[in-house]
């Protein structure tokens, strides 16, 4: 339950009036679960997220089932939620994935690139440039079909094999994704090692390379407890799209040191306190994460969910 009057709203200067939350719980949040979540439960999760006011909910990924078995039901899942008014982007790794998505009427897709050679090899079995070449026809065909394309970029702040990632290296790949036609970019702190100064430095370098804040989103993991601080640094720069996962679900199957995503509830609590509009009903969102945690058989890692959840918030 939310507490009346809390958090107290105290706006800060230099921050946006509204933030769009790009909810990734149904895809990025669930993809690393060892036990297969039934398709009907995933669909209900997405519907509850939409009912809580989230307007962008990443639904699934059209990858080969052997890569991510949890998402092998993409063809069955998407039609169960396609009537929602929320945007429902999906991940497509290649042209085959795009074909599968377009056949279902999907019009918002995402490709998943890497800023480092090691992660590109682990995730896609390609070099960075080979992966970019693979994405070019995917992006072009999606745009020709009237679609919207998001470019994810992993390992923007650190890599488990290579360590620190030079800022110019990240800028180069960002620029390449935009030049091939991506409408927006999501900067991923895949293993959660970023700090606010590093975030500001990367955003500044991107701005100097002609990448405006309004085409950027940020995607922070909370491995070292820095996700909210890093988000605030991005907001101060002018970024208005933030990726988050209901209940703090998620990790990365190809980077074992990656822990959960920034919890959507924790983000909404901070933004509410700053007077920033998200359109999200925090009480309904907490109830949704409690509901999903019950089905996964473990408590939510989100601090806000734990603080606000009581028996009467659970929806059976």
VOBA-1610 file (N, C-alpha, C; in pm, whole numbers, padded with zeros to 5 digits, always signed):
BEGIN
Unk+00084-00119+00000Unk+00000+00000+00000Unk+00088+00125+00000Unk+00048+00226-00075Unk+00120+00352-00070Unk+00076+00429+00053Unk+00165+00510+00107Unk+00137+00588+00227Unk+00096+00728+00184Unk-00015+00779+00237Unk-00062+00911+00199Unk+00045+01016+00221Unk+00068+01097+00118Unk+00164+01207+00130Unk+00308+01168+00112Unk+00337+01040+00090Unk+00475+00996+00074Unk+00495+00928-00061Unk+00607+00948-00124Unk+00711+01042-00081Unk+00665+01186-00099Unk+00713+01275-00016Unk+00681+01416-00031Unk+00741+01465-00163Unk+00665+01541-00238Unk+00712+01590-00366Unk+00798+01715-00346Unk+00924+01703-00384Unk+01018+01816-00375Unk+01092+01823-00508Unk+01042+01902-00603Unk+01107+01909-00734Unk+01249+01962-00726Unk+01329+01920-00822Unk+01467+01970-00835Unk+01479+02039-00970Unk+01564+02136-00978Unk+01579+02210-01103Unk+01655+02127-01206Unk+01628+02157-01332Unk+01702+02094-01440Unk+01659+01954-01476Unk+01540+01915-01432Unk+01492+01779-01459Unk+01369+01786-01550Unk+01343+01680-01628Unk+01226+01680-01716Unk+01096+01674-01637Unk+00988+01723-01699Unk+00857+01718-01634Unk+00796+01579-01641Unk+00833+01502-01743Unk+00777+01368-01760Unk+00884+01272-01809Unk+00878+01149-01764Unk+00969+01043-01806Unk+00886+00927-01860Unk+00929+00875-01973Unk+00865+00755-02029Unk+00943+00633-01980Unk+00874+00545-01912Unk+00937+00421-01864Unk+00921+00315-01971Unk+01033+00259-02013Unk+01034+00147-02109Unk+01042+00020-02025Unk+00928-00041-02003Unk+00918-00158-01914Unk+00972-00283-01982Unk+01071-00348-01919Unk+01137-00463-01980Unk+01115-00593-01901Unk+01029-00589-01800Unk+01014-00705-01713Unk+00969-00832-01783Unk+00878-00818-01879Unk+00824-00937-01945Unk+00923-01003-02040Unk+01022-00929-02085Unk+01123-00986-02176Unk+01257-01000-02103Unk+01322-00891-02077Unk+01453-00895-02012Unk+01442-00950-01870Unk+01331-00919-01805Unk+01313-00965-01668Unk+01297-01115-01656Unk+01222-01174-01749Unk+01191-01317-01739Unk+01287-01406-01816Unk+01366-01351-01909Unk+01441-01436-02000Unk+01545-01524-01930Unk+01587-01484-01811Unk+01691-01559-01741Unk+01635-01655-01637Unk+01502-01665-01629Unk+01441-01756-01533Unk+01468-01900-01573Unk+01510-01981-01476Unk+01544-02120-01505Unk+01420-02203-01538Unk+01310-02176-01468Unk+01186-02249-01492Unk+01102-02174-01595Unk+01046-02248-01689Unk+00966-02185-01793Unk+00836-02130-01734Unk+00813-02002-01758Unk+00690-01937-01712Unk+00581-01962-01817Unk+00466-02011-01777Unk+00360-02039-01875Unk+00322-01915-01956Unk+00288-01935-02082Unk+00254-01825-02171Unk+00140-01742-02115Unk+00040-01807-02058Unk-00076-01735-02005Unk-00036-01644-01888Unk+00062-01687-01808Unk+00109-01603-01698Unk+00184-01481-01753Unk+00265-01501-01856Unk+00334-01387-01918Unk+00233-01287-01973Unk+00130-01337-02039Unk+00029-01248-02096Unk-00043-01170-01987Unk-00077-01238-01879Unk-00143-01170-01768Unk-00051-01066-01705Unk+00076-01097-01694Unk+00175-01003-01642Unk+00175-00875-01726Unk+00180-00891-01858Unk+00180-00775-01948Unk+00052-00696-01934Unk-00060-00764-01924Unk-00188-00695-01909Unk-00194-00616-01778Unk-00142-00673-01672Unk-00141-00602-01544Unk-00046-00482-01548Unk+00065-00496-01616Unk+00157-00383-01631Unk+00090-00269-01706Unk+00017-00303-01813Unk-00054-00200-01888Unk-00162-00135-01802Unk-00232-00214-01722Unk-00337-00160-01635Unk-00280-00067-01529Unk-00151-00086-01496Unk-00085+00000-01398Unk-00039+00132-01460Unk-00059+00147-01592Unk-00027+00275-01655Unk+00098+00277-01738Unk+00168+00164-01750Unk+00288+00160-01834Unk+00247+00161-01981Unk+00308+00247-02059Unk+00267+00265-02198Unk+00363+00203-02298Unk+00480+00161-02252Unk+00574+00088-02337Unk+00617-00036-02261Unk+00578-00153-02311Unk+00605-00280-02243Unk+00668-00376-02342Unk+00795-00405-02323Unk+00864-00497-02413Unk+00809-00637-02391Unk+00750-00694-02496Unk+00669-00814-02477Unk+00749-00944-02479Unk+00841-00958-02575Unk+00911-01085-02591Unk+01026-01067-02688Unk+01085-01178-02730Unk+01197-01175-02824Unk+01181-01288-02923Unk+01199-01256-03052Unk+01188-01358-03156Unk+01327-01413-03189Unk+01385-01477-03087Unk+01515-01542-03101Unk+01492-01691-03122Unk+01598-01761-03163Unk+01587-01906-03176Unk+01567-01966-03037Unk+01475-02060-03023Unk+01445-02117-02892Unk+01566-02171-02816Unk+01666-02221-02888Unk+01782-02278-02817Unk+01865-02168-02751Unk+01854-02044-02799Unk+01929-01934-02737Unk+01866-01893-02604Unk+01734-01870-02607Unk+01663-01827-02487Unk+01534-01909-02478Unk+01540-02028-02418Unk+01422-02116-02413Unk+01299-02050-02350Unk+01322-01959-02255Unk+01211-01893-02187Unk+01121-01817-02285Unk+01177-01771-02396Unk+01101-01689-02490Unk+01064-01765-02618Unk+01064-01896-02611Unk+01030-01978-02727Unk+00883-01967-02766Unk+00803-01905-02680Unk+00658-01897-02706Unk+00617-01764-02766Unk+00708-01693-02829Unk+00678-01558-02879Unk+00557-01557-02971Unk+00548-01654-03062Unk+00434-01658-03154Unk+00300-01679-03083Unk+00303-01750-02971Unk+00179-01773-02897Unk+00146-01655-02805Unk+00251-01591-02753Unk+00229-01484-02655Unk+00178-01356-02720Unk+00241-01313-02828Unk+00210-01180-02880Unk+00062-01163-02915Unk-00001-01259-02980Unk-00145-01240-03012Unk-00234-01228-02888Unk-00187-01277-02774Unk-00266-01270-02651Unk-00268-01130-02592Unk-00177-01044-02635Unk-00168-00909-02577Unk-00174-00799-02682Unk-00182-00835-02809Unk-00170-00737-02917Unk-00286-00638-02922Unk-00394-00666-02849Unk-00507-00572-02846Unk-00486-00456-02749Unk-00381-00462-02668Unk-00356-00356-02570Unk-00320-00226-02640Unk-00352-00114-02576Unk-00318+00016-02633Unk-00172+00053-02610Unk-00104-00015-02519Unk+00037+00011-02493Unk+00122-00030-02613Unk+00235+00039-02633Unk+00333-00006-02731Unk+00397-00135-02680Unk+00412-00234-02771Unk+00464-00366-02732Unk+00583-00403-02820Unk+00698-00337-02800Unk+00815-00372-02882Unk+00865-00512-02852Unk+00932-00572-02951Unk+00991-00705-02936Unk+01135-00701-02986Unk+01216-00791-02935Unk+01355-00802-02980Unk+01363-00894-03101Unk+01437-00853-03205Unk+01459-00939-03322Unk+01610-00943-03349Unk+01672-01060-03345Unk+01817-01069-03359Unk+01865-01066-03504Unk+01776-01098-03597Unk+01818-01112-03737Unk+01694-01104-03827Unk+01715-01125-03957Unk+01602-01113-04051Unk+01496-01220-04028Unk+01538-01340-03989Unk+01440-01446-03961Unk+01351-01403-03844Unk+01410-01348-03739Unk+01331-01299-03626Unk+01237-01188-03669Unk+01284-01099-03756Unk+01200-00992-03806Unk+01082-01048-03885Unk+01107-01148-03971Unk+00999-01210-04047Unk+00890-01263-03954Unk+00931-01331-03849Unk+00835-01387-03754Unk+00754-01277-03686Unk+00821-01168-03651Unk+00752-01058-03585Unk+00655-00987-03679Unk+00701-00957-03800Unk+00615-00886-03895Unk+00492-00968-03932Unk+00507-01100-03934Unk+00394-01186-03968Unk+00281-01175-03866Unk+00314-01130-03745Unk+00214-01114-03640Unk+00166-00970-03628Unk+00214-00884-03717Unk+00171-00745-03714Unk+00252-00656-03621Unk+00367-00704-03574Unk+00453-00623-03487Unk+00506-00505-03567Unk+00506-00387-03505Unk+00557-00269-03572Unk+00664-00195-03491Unk+00696-00246-03375Unk+00804-00186-03295Unk+00902-00298-03260Unk+01024-00288-03310Unk+01123-00392-03288Unk+01252-00332-03232Unk+01336-00419-03181Unk+01466-00376-03128Unk+01574-00474-03172Unk+01692-00420-03203Unk+01810-00502-03228Unk+01904-00484-03110Unk+01996-00579-03093Unk+02074-00587-02970Unk+02223-00595-03003Unk+02290-00481-03001Unk+02432-00474-03037Unk+02520-00467-02912Unk+02649-00473-02934Unk+02746-00467-02825Unk+02852-00362-02853Unk+02896-00296-02747Unk+03005-00200-02761Unk+03141-00267-02754Unk+03144-00396-02716Unk+03272-00465-02700Unk+03277-00592-02784Unk+03397-00627-02824Unk+03417-00747-02906Unk+03386-00874-02827Unk+03424-00877-02701Unk+03405-00998-02621Unk+03257-01033-02606Unk+03176-00932-02577Unk+03034-00959-02558Unk+02966-00987-02692Unk+03010-00921-02798Unk+02954-00951-02930Unk+02979-01098-02966Unk+03096-01146-02930Unk+03129-01286-02957Unk+03043-01379-02872Unk+03029-01346-02743Unk+02953-01431-02652Unk+02805-01431-02684Unk+02751-01317-02723Unk+02608-01302-02742Unk+02563-01337-02883Unk+02643-01299-02984Unk+02602-01317-03122Unk+02699-01399-03206Unk+02812-01439-03145Unk+02915-01515-03217Unk+02963-01439-03340Unk+02977-01309-03325Unk+03023-01222-03432Unk+03110-01111-03373Unk+03186-01045-03458Unk+03254-00924-03415Unk+03151-00811-03407Unk+03191-00699-03348Unk+03102-00584-03340Unk+03057-00541-03479Unk+03151-00530-03572Unk+03117-00484-03707Unk+03036-00588-03784Unk+03064-00716-03761Unk+02983-00820-03826Unk+02839-00816-03776Unk+02821-00789-03648Unk+02687-00778-03592Unk+02614-00657-03651Unk+02684-00545-03662Unk+02623-00426-03721Unk+02580-00454-03866Unk+02663-00525-03939Unk+02629-00559-04078Unk+02505-00649-04082Unk+02490-00738-03984Unk+02373-00825-03978Unk+02247-00744-03949Unk+02261-00638-03871Unk+02144-00559-03834Unk+02098-00464-03944Unk+02187-00427-04035Unk+02150-00328-04138Unk+02024-00366-04215Unk+02016-00488-04271Unk+01892-00523-04344Unk+01771-00536-04252Unk+01794-00574-04127Unk+01683-00584-04032Unk+01622-00447-04010Unk+01708-00349-03982Unk+01661-00213-03958Unk+01595-00157-04084Unk+01659-00177-04199Unk+01606-00123-04324Unk+01468-00180-04355Unk+01451-00312-04340Unk+01323-00374-04371Unk+01215-00335-04271Unk+01254-00322-04144Unk+01157-00279-04044Unk+01107-00139-04074Unk+01198-00050-04113Unk+01160+00087-04146Unk+01073+00091-04272Unk+01107+00009-04370Unk+01027+00002-04493Unk+00884-00043-04464Unk+00869-00125-04362Unk+00737-00174-04323Unk+00663-00074-04233Unk+00722+00042-04214Unk+00658+00145-04132Unk+00682+00127-03984Unk+00782+00049-03947Unk+00809+00019-03808Unk+00899+00119-03738Unk+00905+00105-03608Unk+00992+00183-03520Unk+01101+00089-03471Unk+01227+00134-03475Unk+01339+00046-03439Unk+01419+00107-03324Unk+01436+00027-03221Unk+01522+00065-03108Unk+01652-00012-03122Unk+01763+00053-03094Unk+01892-00014-03091Unk+01941-00025-02948Unk+01950-00147-02898Unk+02011-00169-02767Unk+02162-00176-02785Unk+02235-00116-02694Unk+02379-00129-02695Unk+02426-00174-02558Unk+02480-00295-02552Unk+02528-00353-02426Unk+02671-00313-02396Unk+02708-00328-02271Unk+02846-00307-02224Unk+02896-00165-02250Unk+02808-00067-02230Unk+02849+00072-02255Unk+02943+00126-02147Unk+02945+00065-02030Unk+03022+00120-01920Unk+03128+00026-01864Unk+03120-00101-01901Unk+03217-00197-01853Unk+03182-00334-01907Unk+03285-00419-01918Unk+03270-00551-01977Unk+03338-00652-01885Unk+03274-00769-01858Unk+03334-00864-01764Unk+03465-00925-01813Unk+03490-00923-01944Unk+03614-00976-01998Unk+03716-00865-02027Unk+03670-00751-02071Unk+03760-00645-02116Unk+03780-00532-02015Unk+03696-00528-01911Unk+03709-00422-01812Unk+03646-00292-01861Unk+03714-00182-01835Unk+03662-00050-01872Unk+03648-00039-02024Unk+03541+00023-02067Unk+03514+00040-02211Unk+03536+00187-02247Unk+03628+00216-02337Unk+03655+00356-02373Unk+03530+00425-02428Unk+03506+00546-02384Unk+03389+00621-02429Unk+03383+00634-02581Unk+03493+00667-02651Unk+03484+00679-02797Unk+03440+00549-02866Unk+03474+00436-02807Unk+03433+00307-02862Unk+03281+00293-02859Unk+03220+00337-02750Unk+03074+00332-02737Unk+03010+00430-02834Unk+03065+00548-02843Unk+03010+00651-02932Unk+03010+00601-03076Unk+03115+00533-03116Unk+03124+00484-03255Unk+03009+00390-03288Unk+02979+00296-03200Unk+02873+00200-03227Unk+02736+00267-03220Unk+02720+00360-03126Unk+02594+00435-03121Unk+02569+00509-03251Unk+02671+00575-03299Unk+02659+00651-03422Unk+02625+00559-03539Unk+02685+00439-03542Unk+02658+00344-03650Unk+02513+00297-03647Unk+02458+00273-03528Unk+02319+00228-03516Unk+02222+00337-03563Unk+02250+00460-03525Unk+02164+00569-03570Unk+02175+00591-03721Unk+02297+00581-03772Unk+02318+00603-03915Unk+02248+00497-04001Unk+02230+00376-03946Unk+02161+00274-04025Unk+02009+00286-04015Unk+01960+00378-03929Unk+01817+00405-03926Unk+01746+00382-03795Unk+01816+00344-03688Unk+01748+00325-03560Unk+01685+00456-03514Unk+01565+00446-03460Unk+01492+00565-03413Unk+01536+00607-03274Unk+01578+00512-03193Unk+01624+00544-03059Unk+01729+00443-03017Unk+01807+00480-02916Unk+01911+00394-02862Unk+01889+00376-02712Unk+01920+00257-02664Unk+01920+00231-02521Unk+02062+00196-02478Unk+02117+00277-02389Unk+02254+00259-02343Unk+02255+00165-02224Unk+02314+00047-02242Unk+02307-00056-02140Unk+02429-00065-02051Unk+02405-00057-01920Unk+02509-00085-01821Unk+02489-00230-01778Unk+02527-00322-01865Unk+02488-00462-01856Unk+02533-00530-01728Unk+02648-00493-01676Unk+02696-00556-01553Unk+02691-00460-01434Unk+02629-00346-01453Unk+02599-00257-01340Unk+02718-00186-01279Unk+02818-00152-01358Unk+02940-00092-01303Unk+02948+00059-01321Unk+02851+00121-01386Unk+02856+00265-01412Unk+02843+00345-01283Unk+02895+00466-01286Unk+02877+00564-01181Unk+02832+00694-01247Unk+02774+00787-01171Unk+02714+00906-01233Unk+02809+00988-01320Unk+02932+01004-01278Unk+03026+01081-01359Unk+03052+01016-01494Unk+03059+00884-01494Unk+03080+00809-01618Unk+02958+00826-01710Unk+02839+00823-01652Unk+02717+00841-01730Unk+02718+00978-01797Unk+02749+01081-01721Unk+02753+01217-01775Unk+02858+01230-01884Unk+02974+01168-01864Unk+03082+01175-01963Unk+03040+01111-02095Unk+02973+00995-02088Unk+02929+00928-02210Unk+02821+01010-02280Unk+02724+01061-02206Unk+02618+01139-02267Unk+02673+01267-02330Unk+02770+01329-02264Unk+02831+01449-02320Unk+02904+01418-02450Unk+02978+01306-02452Unk+03051+01267-02573Unk+02953+01235-02686Unk+02842+01173-02653Unk+02741+01145-02755Unk+02682+01273-02810Unk+02657+01369-02722Unk+02605+01497-02767Unk+02702+01566-02862Unk+02831+01558-02831Unk+02933+01618-02916Unk+02941+01548-03051Unk+02897+01421-03056Unk+02895+01344-03181Unk+02762+01359-03255Unk+02678+01448-03209Unk+02552+01474-03276Unk+02437+01385-03235Unk+02451+01315-03122Unk+02344+01227-03073Unk+02267+01302-02965Unk+02145+01341-02996Unk+02065+01420-02903Unk+02008+01335-02790Unk+01984+01398-02677Unk+01931+01327-02561Unk+01794+01267-02589Unk+01717+01329-02681Unk+01580+01282-02702Unk+01571+01152-02782Unk+01684+01101-02831Unk+01682+00969-02897Unk+01746+00863-02807Unk+01777+00899-02684Unk+01847+00808-02595Unk+01758+00759-02481Unk+01776+00633-02446Unk+01723+00578-02324Unk+01839+00521-02245Unk+01820+00498-02116Unk+01924+00439-02033Unk+01872+00312-01968Unk+01961+00215-01955Unk+01924+00082-01907Unk+02029+00040-01804Unk+01997+00060-01676Unk+02094+00035-01570Unk+02060-00091-01491Unk+02164-00166-01459Unk+02153-00277-01365Unk+02207-00230-01230Unk+02159-00293-01124Unk+02186-00241-00989Unk+02289-00322-00913Unk+02383-00380-00985Unk+02483-00468-00924Unk+02554-00404-00806Unk+02593-00279-00819Unk+02664-00207-00713Unk+02578-00099-00648Unk+02447-00108-00666Unk+02356-00013-00602Unk+02357+00125-00663Unk+02400+00137-00788Unk+02416+00268-00850Unk+02307+00304-00950Unk+02210+00218-00971Unk+02115+00238-01081Unk+02036+00368-01069Unk+01983+00399-00951Unk+01906+00522-00936Unk+01994+00646-00948Unk+02113+00640-00890Unk+02204+00754-00902Unk+02242+00779-01047Unk+02266+00671-01120Unk+02299+00685-01262Unk+02181+00737-01343Unk+02061+00693-01307Unk+01942+00743-01374Unk+01926+00893-01352Unk+01946+00938-01229Unk+01934+01080-01199Unk+02035+01161-01281Unk+02156+01110-01296Unk+02257+01180-01377Unk+02209+01192-01522Unk+02147+01084-01574Unk+02096+01088-01712Unk+01981+01189-01725Unk+01893+01193-01626Unk+01783+01289-01630Unk+01834+01432-01626Unk+01936+01455-01548Unk+01995+01589-01540Unk+02055+01631-01673Unk+02100+01534-01751Unk+02154+01564-01884Unk+02042+01593-01984Unk+01922+01541-01960Unk+01811+01564-02051Unk+01747+01438-02106Unk+01795+01321-02067Unk+01734+01195-02110Unk+01596+01182-02045Unk+01498+01138-02122Unk+01362+01125-02069Unk+01303+00984-02087Unk+01384+00889-02133Unk+01339+00750-02143Unk+01428+00663-02056Unk+01367+00588-01967Unk+01441+00504-01873Unk+01386+00363-01878Unk+01473+00265-01901Unk+01434+00125-01897Unk+01428+00078-01752Unk+01329-00003-01721Unk+01318-00058-01587Unk+01237-00186-01594Unk+01250-00267-01490Unk+01186-00398-01487Unk+01101-00411-01362Unk+00973-00440-01379Unk+00882-00453-01265Unk+00937-00554-01165Unk+00944-00513-01041Unk+00993-00600-00936Unk+01144-00620-00936Unk+01216-00554-01027Unk+01361-00571-01035Unk+01403-00703-01095Unk+01314-00766-01172Unk+01346-00894-01234Unk+01456-00877-01338Unk+01535-00983-01356Unk+01624-00987-01472Unk+01771-00996-01441Unk+01845-01021-01547Unk+01989-01031-01546Unk+02033-01036-01689Unk+02131-01118-01718Unk+02172-01135-01857Unk+02231-01274-01870Unk+02175-01360-01957Unk+02223-01498-01967Unk+02365-01509-02022Unk+02416-01403-02084Unk+02550-01408-02142Unk+02653-01329-02061Unk+02610-01272-01949Unk+02703-01199-01861Unk+02665-01235-01719Unk+02732-01336-01664Unk+02690-01397-01539Unk+02701-01302-01420Unk+02782-01196-01432Unk+02795-01102-01321Unk+02682-01001-01318Unk+02595-01001-01419Unk+02485-00906-01423Unk+02375-00948-01327Unk+02335-00855-01241Unk+02223-00881-01151Unk+02101-00811-01206Unk+02001-00794-01121Unk+01872-00745-01168Unk+01874-00605-01227Unk+01776-00582-01312Unk+01755-00449-01367Unk+01709-00353-01258Unk+01717-00225-01288Unk+01656-00124-01204Unk+01508-00158-01189Unk+01459-00164-01066Unk+01319-00197-01042Unk+01230-00079-01079Unk+01124-00107-01155Unk+01034-00001-01197Unk+00974+00072-01078Unk+00940-00001-00973Unk+00881+00062-00855Unk+00979+00157-00787Unk+01106+00119-00778Unk+01206+00206-00717Unk+01221+00334-00798Unk+01218+00319-00931Unk+01227+00434-01020Unk+01106+00525-01002Unk+00986+00469-01000Unk+00865+00549-00987Unk+00864+00623-00854Unk+00909+00558-00748Unk+00914+00624-00616Unk+01005+00747-00622Unk+01123+00733-00680Unk+01215+00846-00691Unk+01155+00957-00776Unk+01098+00920-00891Unk+01043+01021-00982Unk+00923+01092-00919Unk+00841+01017-00846Unk+00727+01079-00779Unk+00777+01182-00678Unk+00880+01150-00604Unk+00935+01243-00507Unk+00991+01369-00571Unk+01038+01356-00695Unk+01093+01470-00769Unk+00985+01547-00845Unk+00861+01501-00836Unk+00753+01568-00907Unk+00751+01541-01056Unk+00813+01431-01099Unk+00820+01396-01241Unk+00708+01297-01273Unk+00630+01329-01374Unk+00515+01247-01411Unk+00559+01123-01489Unk+00499+01008-01457Unk+00522+00885-01532Unk+00393+00823-01582Unk+00279+00864-01526Unk+00152+00803-01560Unk+00129+00668-01497Unk+00218+00627-01407Unk+00211+00493-01348Unk+00142+00498-01212Unk+00050+00404-01191Unk-00015+00386-01062Unk+00074+00294-00979Unk+00143+00351-00882Unk+00243+00274-00807Unk+00180+00159-00730Unk+00063+00181-00671Unk-00003+00074-00596Unk-00034-00046-00684Unk-00088-00021-00803Unk-00120-00131-00894Unk+00007-00199-00945Unk+00112-00122-00964Unk+00237-00181-01010Unk+00298-00271-00902Unk+00296-00225-00778Unk+00347-00308-00668Unk+00266-00437-00658Unk+00134-00426-00669Unk+00050-00546-00662Unk+00083-00643-00775Unk+00114-00589-00893Unk+00152-00674-01007Unk+00281-00748-00979Unk+00379-00679-00922Unk+00507-00744-00894Unk+00495-00847-00783Unk+00410-00820-00685Unk+00385-00919-00579Unk+00319-01043-00640Unk+00223-01020-00729Unk+00156-01130-00799Unk+00256-01215-00877Unk+00346-01151-00951Unk+00445-01226-01028Unk+00545-01296-00937Unk+00586-01230-00830Unk+00679-01293-00737Unk+00619-01421-00678Unk+00490-01418-00649Unk+00423-01538-00599Unk+00431-01652-00701Unk+00418-01618-00827Unk+00422-01721-00931Unk+00563-01770-00959Unk+00661-01687-00931Unk+00800-01731-00945Unk+00852-01800-00820Unk+00776-01789-00712Unk+00812-01860-00589Unk+00920-01795-00507Unk+00935-01662-00519Unk+01035-01593-00438Unk+00996-01446-00426Unk+01044-01378-00321Unk+01007-01237-00304Unk+01074-01148-00408Unk+01012-01036-00434Unk+01069-00939-00527Unk+01194-00875-00467Unk+01299-00854-00548Unk+01417-00785-00496Unk+01399-00634-00485Unk+01290-00580-00539Unk+01268-00435-00533Unk+01246-00388-00390Unk+01323-00290-00348Unk+01306-00236-00213Unk+01170-00172-00196Unk+01122-00103-00299Unk+00993-00036-00289Unk+00879-00138-00281Unk+00889-00245-00358Unk+00787-00350-00349Unk+00785-00408-00208Unk+00901-00433-00153Unk+00906-00492-00018Unk+00851-00395+00086Unk+00879-00266+00069Unk+00834-00167+00166Unk+00684-00146+00160Unk+00626-00154+00041Unk+00486-00120+00023Unk+00392-00240+00017Unk+00445-00360+00001Unk+00356-00475-00019Unk+00305-00530+00114Unk+00175-00550+00117Unk+00106-00610+00230Unk+00007-00711+00175Unk-00050-00787+00260Unk-00142-00890+00214Unk-00255-00833+00130Unk-00302-00712+00164Unk-00417-00660+00092Unk-00380-00600-00043Unk-00251-00602-00082Unk-00214-00558-00216Unk-00209-00675-00312Unk-00216-00796-00260Unk-00206-00913-00347Unk-00338-00937-00418Unk-00326-00962-00548Unk-00444-00990-00629Unk-00437-01135-00671Unk-00533-01211-00628Unk-00532-01354-00659Unk-00594-01380-00795
//
